[in-house]
Amino acid sequence: MIRYVPLVFSNLRRRPLRTAFTLGSIIVAFLMFGVLGAMTRAFSAGAELAGADRLLVVHKVSLVQPLPESYRQRIRQVDGVRRVSAATWFGGVYQDDSNQLPTFPVDDETYLEIYPEYVVSPEGRLRWLADRRGAIVGRPLAEEFGWKVGDTIPLRSNIWRQPDGSDTWELNVSAIYDVPEVGGDPRNILMHHSYFEESRGRGKGLVSWYVVQVADPVAAPRIAREIDAQFANSPFETETSTEKAFAQGFVNQVGNIGAIMTYVVSAVFFTMLLVTANTMAQSVRERTAELGVLKTLGFTGGLVTLLVLAESILITAIGGVLGMLGAYFTIEAAAGLVRQYLPVWELPPDAWLRSAGMILAMGLAAGLVPAWHALRLPIVKALRAT
């Protein structure tokens, strides 16, 4: 079949404008497929990476409602609880409002023990523990802003104020953390809860949520029920769920992202299938006489059919590859802006494999009817079309 490749390319060059429009439609379809795939992965990554042995305890009314620090000891006493840590949403802003950095006042070491995916060197951990204003910074943030260990960074909070009315906390970069290739959020800042508690002007004695590490993930539902039962009918009732369920529920507030993306991509590809099939049908109709000549020269019906299918797959493959490359570069170009809100922003690892399957399926589907017509075309009838 290699020797027939120039023939296939020559057929595509027969109507350059029509081929260009068809290619453009296919490129747009695969561009949308790649970008929407990155969006789906970004929204669902939190649920996929959530620890099976972690529970989140939040206020029953809303996540923005705080919980008393006194709950920590009562939660720790529940049978099956291994560790308990608290975190608070700080709302960090660096330099200007476009740099929204997820910053969390957390317990000293317990938080890092519950989240082992935050990889901090022993020296860095010691520096952090020794400095009440110390902060642990994700490597992508450090590289983006040029921070290094020992630097002092002023972070503003759009929520909290100090007693003198200032909204700025000065933090010292004590360590830079890494995360595994799959797991953890690489763009967080962790500061000491004790420093935050001492220096904020309101909300003392309150935290945003608790993270509970359980000894046995199988017992997580039972532990969640017991935690909530302790605080039932109190001024601060709780709602406890697994970290994965919490992350998925947070995503579901936006909507069923996966279903939305699937519907959009399906509609686009169905339209592109019709466009490509129409292009191939017109091309075969225009070459009816040529097909008859090929059969007269000894080309079998099966070979003519394969040539038509090869043309359909080739135009789909060219458009698909260009579209996926466009999606990759688009995703990378937007990474600087998007990753501060969606840390996992990348082309899904299986996107290329899935796109290859879609190229093959779409090419075969678009060329099937024209190829069948070419196979069944009698030589005499084809030659009369000249």
Secondary structure, 3 states (H helix, E strand, C coil): CHHHHHHHHHHHCCCHHHHHHHHHHHHHHHHHHHHHHHHHHHHHHHHHHCCCCEEEEEECCCCCCCEECCHHHHHHCCCCEEEEEEECCCCEECCCCCCEECEEEECCCHHHHHCCCCECCHHHHHHHHHCCCEEEEEHHHHHHHCCCCCCEEEEEECCCCCCCCCCEEEEEEEEEEECCCCCCCCCCEEEEHHHHHHHCCCCCCEECEEEEEECCHHHHHHHHHHHHHHCCCCCCCEEEEEHHHHHHHHHHHHCCHHHHHHHHHHHHHHHHHHHHHHHHHHHHHHCHHHHHHHHHCCCCHHHHHHHHHHHHHHHHHHHHHHHHHHHHHHHHHHHHHHCCCCCCCCCCCCHHHHHHHHHHHHHHHHHHHHHHHHHHCCHHHHHCCC
